[in-house]
Amino acid sequence: MNNRVFIYTLLIGLCSICSAYATPIVKTGIDVLVEQNFAPLEGKRVGLVTNPTGVDCHLTPTIDILHQAENVNLVALFAPEHGVRGNIYAGDKVANATDSKTGLPVHSLYGKSRKPTSAMLQGVDVLVYDIQDIGCRSYTFISTMGLAMQAAAELGIEFMVLDRPNPLGGYRVEGCPVEDGYTSFVSQYPIPYIYGLTCGELAMLLNEEGMTGSKKCNLTVITMQGWRRDMDFEQTGLPWVLPSPHIPQPISAYFYPMSGIAGELGTISIGVGYTKPFQLFAASWVNADKLASRLNALNLQGVVFRPIHYTPFYSTGKGTRLQGVEAHITDRNKVSLSEIQFYVMQEMASLYPTHKAFDNAEPSRLNMIDKVCGTNQIRLLFTKRYKWEDARDYWNKGVGAFKQKSRQYYLYQ
C-alpha cells in the first residue's frame, strides 16, 4: 500500500469513527428525561417496560439510567417479546425472572399474561414505556404498550411514553384497519398496517379514541427534540439497536412490511434465515431471472428487483438452494411497501400455477395471514385470480380517514 492510499484509508476510518460518535440531531425521550433530571418521576415508584432498544444516545440502557439515578425509585421491569435484555427468541414465551444486573423483578408480558396484572403493578405509581418500534401494526411491541396502558388506567397508575422516531417516517400509512373478529396480538387495535405515528403519538390516539378500553389512562409523553416527520432514521444521528433479531439495520424496518405477510405462509423464503431478512423472495421451483424480469416489467414505483440465488441457514428452505429476487428500494417516498409481496405472489402464481402461495399453505398459516391483515377479505379477494388489483382497493380502505384522524395527535411537524 503506497503512502497516498494509506493516508486516504486512514482518513476514511477516522471519519467513520467521528460519524459513529457524533452528537445526534435528535434527542429521544430518555435523553430529554435525563436533561430534566427525571423531574416527572421524582418521588414515584417506577415500573419500566423496555427491551435492548431502550438506550440513550450513548447506548446506555434506560434500565441502568433509571436504576442509577439518585432521585428515581425503579422498582420493577416488564418484559415484552424477546425479553428486557433481548435474550429470548422470536415467539418464545418470556418467563418471570430477576434481572441479573440490577436485581429487579422482571414481569413477563409475553407469557401467561400479555397485560400487566394488578399483582405485577402492586407498588408501582407510574409505568414507563421505552421501546424502539418499527411502525408496523403486526410488530408486537405496540400491542404490549396498549395493554399496559389499559392496565394502568384500570388501576389509576400513571403511564409515561419516552418517545422515539418512527423509522418509516411520520407520513406513511398503508393497509386497512383491523376489522371486528380479527383482533389479535399482531393486530390489537383498529389501525392501519403501517400507521405513520411515533409510539408517543400512537399512545395518545389509542387513549383518546378509546381503543384501550372505556377508561383513559393518565398519559404523559416525553417528546423528542429535533425529530421531523420526513426524517429517515439515519438522519437522526441516533445509534440503531436491533429491536428483534431480524431487524438488524434501520432499513430493515422498510423491508419487514414489504414481505412479512407473505412470510407467514411458510411457502416461500423471504430471506429470514439468510443474510437479508425480509428483503428476498425465493423458492426451489423459481427461475430467478424470469421472476425478476416479470416484476421489473410491472414498473412499480420506488423499487427494482434483481435475481438472487441462496441457501438459507435456517427457517423456510433451510439447506436448499433457492432462486428468487432481492428487492432494492430506490425511492422511499414513492414505494408502496406492503403491496410488493402481493405483486411477487401474483407473478409467481402466473409463472408457476402449481405453486400458488396460498393454495399450498397450511390452514393455521392462513388463519395467521387473516390476523396479520386484520381481515380475511384480502386473502379471499386476492386468491380468486391471484391478481393484486382485485384486493388493492380493500387494502387501502380506511387509509384516508385514518390519516385525517391521526393528524390531531401529531407531536411533530
Secondary structure as UniProt FT lines:
FT   HELIX           3..20
FT   HELIX           29..35
FT   TURN            36..38
FT   HELIX           39..41
FT   TURN            42..43
FT   STRAND          45..50
FT   TURN            52..53
FT   TURN            57..58
FT   HELIX           62..68
FT   TURN            70..71
FT   STRAND          73..79
FT   TURN            81..82
FT   TURN            84..85
FT   TURN            90..91
FT   STRAND          97..98
FT   TURN            100..102
FT   STRAND          105..108
FT   TURN            118..123
FT   STRAND          126..130
FT   TURN            137..138
FT   HELIX           141..155
FT   STRAND          158..162
FT   TURN            167..168
FT   TURN            180..181
FT   TURN            185..186
FT   HELIX           199..208
FT   TURN            209..212
FT   STRAND          218..222
FT   TURN            229..230
FT   HELIX           233..236
FT   TURN            245..246
FT   TURN            250..251
FT   HELIX           252..263
FT   TURN            264..265
FT   TURN            273..274
FT   TURN            277..279
FT   STRAND          280..283
FT   TURN            284..285
FT   HELIX           288..297
FT   TURN            301..302
FT   STRAND          303..310
FT   TURN            316..319
FT   STRAND          322..329
FT   TURN            332..334
FT   HELIX           337..339
FT   HELIX           340..351
FT   HELIX           353..355
FT   TURN            357..360
FT   HELIX           363..373
FT   HELIX           377..385
FT   HELIX           388..390
FT   HELIX           392..395
FT   TURN            396..398
FT   HELIX           399..406
FT   HELIX           407..409
//
